[in-house]
Amino acid sequence: MESVNFAGDNPQPRFGHTICVIAPNKIALFGGAVGDTGRYVITGDVYIGDIILKKWKRIEARQVVSRIINNPQQPKEKQVITLNSTLQKAGQQGDSSAPIISNYQRPTTQNELVLIKCEICGKNFPKNQINEHIQLELQDPRYSEIKKEINERSKTTTLQPGNMIAEHLSQLKKKRPDIFEEDHRKPPPPPPPQQRPQPPRPAPPPPPPPPK
């Protein structure tokens, strides 16, 4: 990383300050804390740095600071100032070693919103909110009335007897044999085996004559 040395009114080493670009060749430094950890003072100093001349210039705070939030006499973190009729946010204290993102780009696409229909009220809600909504609906006294109405409706709904269903299927088979053509493609069952006639049994021989 290349380091650049500036001349002029060099600001004291600090942390928690804000620095931003205010012109093509100029930067502004505002606020921050001066001192060591545990023994520091939060300031409201303003410095303008010229990139071409490599020179800092300190600006008197009363010339640029029109209002400091919360307490005008005591600069604090998360301050707001106006510089050249432009609102500037500054002074949030934090880790000075945190990385700075200079090439951030806003996302060009957004996640598609997924809606799920609530079976209780019939309205659509985002997927990440449907569970909480259903829990609230179940606690609503109206839910018990809706549930009772559904149960009563199911009692009055009757199914057709079995013989009527079989008759309707038989009529449908006559009108749409193509639906039941799978049965026609099956080979007919083989005929039952025929029993061969048994030959007549020979008559038993006559008994021998009794001895004389």
Helices and strands as residue ranges (DSSP letters): E 7-8, E 14-15, E 18-23, E 26-30, E 33-36, E 39-42, E 46-50, E 55-59, H 61-64, E 79-83, E 86-90, E 115-117, E 124-126, H 130-139, H 141-156, H 162-175, H 181-185
